[in-house]
């Protein structure tokens, strides 16, 4: 995977689109988990959401940059 993408002459790091895609995936998972009632059983739902995002970004990044 290239280190930088050229979009309309602007170089952006490849981690930015990966992060934005993971943010969308986390939003979908957050919606599913909140409707399933998982967050009502947790001590700190905001911390669980942050940890979920970090795990998704770390997993996708490790998978892409292996």
N, C-alpha and C positions, 0 to 999 in steps of 0.2 A: 504494500500500500504506500502511495507517495506521502511524503511528509507535508506537502502543501498542495492545495488546489488553487487553480487560477480561475476565478469567476469574474468575468468582465474586466480582466486585467488586474484584479486585486487578489493578492495571495493570502489565503486563509489557511490556518493549520487544519489538518484532517480531523483533529479531535473535536473541533467545533461542531461539524455536522453530526458526528457520532454522539456528542453530548446532547444535541437538540433532539435527535431521534430517541435517545434513552429517556429524555425528559417526557416525550410523548408516550413512550411505553410505560413509564412510571405513572403518568397521569391515568392511563387506562387501568393499570393494576390497582392504583389507589381508589379509583371509582368502584372497581369490583370488590375490593376488600372492605370498603366502607359500607357498601350495600349488603355485604355478607355479615356485617356486624363484628368484624375482627378487631377494629379499633376501639370498640367499647370495652374489650377485655384487657387492653394494654394500659400500662401505667402512664406512658408518655407517647401519645400518638404522633406528635410532630417529630420526635426523635426516631420513631419507627419508620416514618416516611423518609426521613433523611438517610437512614441506614439502607433502606430499600433502594433509593436512588444511587447511593455509593456502590452498592453491590452490583447493580445493573450496569453502571458505567464501567466499573472495574472488570466485570466479566466480559462485556462486549469489547472493551479495549484489549484485554488479554487475548481474546479470540482473534481479533483482527491483526494484532501486532506480534503474533507468535513466530 
